[in-house]
Amino acid sequence: MRKKNKSLLGKLVCLCVLIGIIVIFIYFKLHDYYLYSWHSWLNNEEPKYVWLTNRNFNVMEREKFHALFQEWPVGKPRAVIYLLTKESRLYSLISLLKMFDKHFNNKFKYPVVVFYEEDKIQPLKMSQMLKDRTKSSLFLQKVIFKLPEFLTKAVTENTSCPIGSVGYRHMIRFHLKLVYEEPIFKGTNLEWYLRLDDDSEILQPISFDMFEDMENRSAIYGFYKEMDDVPSCVEGLYSTVLDYHRRYNITPARLWSENETRIYFNNFEISRFDFWRHPRVHNLIDFIDQTGNIYYKRWGDAPLKWTIVNTFIDPDKVYKVKICYTHQSIKSDDCDPTASSIIICAAFIIITCIFLYLMRVKIRQAFLTLKHIYRRINLQYR
């Protein structure tokens, strides 16, 4: 009888565990469904009872983004800030968003679109996590990267360029070509974009509207720093584009040699959408893409964009934006040194005060000891 009871009890325990697992599974599958319904009710919206796959979430975010531009203020540049990130880099992204709000977007209020890879966090959960930490109008778009079908050779992790996993090369192709084809940017008559990286840092306030400033200057492309790339990362790149010029009888706006290594450090760049979608620019981008050398040789988007900009844009329409910005220790030349000095002095004073407060007991003891020694010396010499 006891054995039967134990057997029955064991079966009940197993059944309870199984039911618990099923309940947990259903909860996580339906979590975003109910959360979205609750969020819609709070915002006085009509609930959309959909199964939130990445595709459906992308469509919902896209609809909201397009609705924003249907009511866009007349005369204000139709512009967007975009970034590409991974879920593993969310904390860097949150830090950037707070900095960007503080130094620019709280005043000028442009929408931010975040393209993201990976799929461990449910899309709405990630969306709410980011939106709760920024005052900007923020929209998420899930992207899935894969090797293009036209590649004929195997793509290996190792190239002559020291930096550039296959995932990194997907990122290069996205910024060079795919971002301009993203559905969220179509049908909105967008004029301008600002690209940032998730580890960008805007260190001081930007007092002017960067997009208006570009319009007023009749500029087409804006950057913050021009520099040289690692030669092994641009092997054959500039000569390939020069061959394209000769083949189609193109005279570049700015001349360069086959041994060129110049780039715009384009983790910060402002440009016009219509330039990158122009047929002659699109044809050159397709030509570069079809070589496969983004994947075979790890040609970067920075040198590739440098060649495209200097092929088609007159130098007087390429503008160095004067902001205080840094990315991975590479800093712009336009930071106010006075502001930095004030910050350093303030930090030194704060740290000193904290140190004195924490050490107050020992400092008092040392002072009393010195006072006692001083008195004894005085007594000896009287």
Disulfide bonds with the S-S distance in Angstrom:
Cys161-Cys233 1.97
Cys324-Cys335 1.95
